[in-house]
């Protein structure tokens, strides 16, 4: 997949490297500001039990 992207980027090697860096940065920004904030309330990794005890049953 990466070879396909590299072959299809226009320009010489330095231009391709700069474009590849821009693509990686753009993907990171989209993940950081759009995908991760949308996903965080659905996953909730920080609501686990830390001390090893189980909560008392309700009722």
ZIGITA-V793587 format. One record per residue. N is the residue number from 1. SS is DSSP state (@ for helix, = for strand, . for the rest). PSI is psi in degrees with one decimal (none if undefined). OMEGA is omega in whole degrees, -180 to 180 (none if undefined). Layout:
n: [N,N]
ss: [SS,SS]
psi: [PSI,PSI]
omega: [OMEGA,OMEGA]
//
This chain:
n: [1,2,3,4,5,6,7,8,9,10,11,12,13,14,15,16,17,18,19,20,21,22,23,24,25,26,27,28,29,30,31,32,33,34,35,36,37,38,39,40,41,42,43,44,45,46,47,48,49,50,51,52,53,54,55,56,57,58,59]
ss: [.,@,@,@,@,@,@,@,.,.,.,.,@,@,@,@,@,@,@,@,@,@,@,@,@,@,@,@,@,@,@,@,@,@,@,@,@,@,@,@,@,@,@,.,@,@,@,.,.,.,.,.,.,.,.,.,.,.,.]
psi: [-45.2,-34.7,-37.8,-43.5,-45.4,-42.9,-31.0,-4.6,137.8,160.2,-176.4,-178.4,-45.7,-36.0,-41.7,-40.7,-41.8,-42.6,-39.5,-40.1,-42.4,-41.0,-41.7,-42.8,-40.8,-42.1,-40.7,-41.7,-42.8,-43.7,-46.6,-41.9,-17.9,-53.0,-50.3,-43.4,-34.5,-36.4,-27.8,-44.9,-21.5,-26.7,-51.0,65.7,-23.2,8.1,30.6,171.5,128.1,-35.1,-3.3,-6.1,152.4,147.3,151.9,142.7,144.0,147.2,none]
omega: [-179,177,178,178,-179,180,-176,174,-179,172,180,-176,179,179,177,179,178,178,178,177,178,179,179,178,179,178,178,180,178,178,-174,-173,-178,-173,-177,176,177,-175,-173,179,-179,-174,177,176,-173,-180,-179,178,-176,-174,176,179,178,-180,179,179,179,173,none]
//
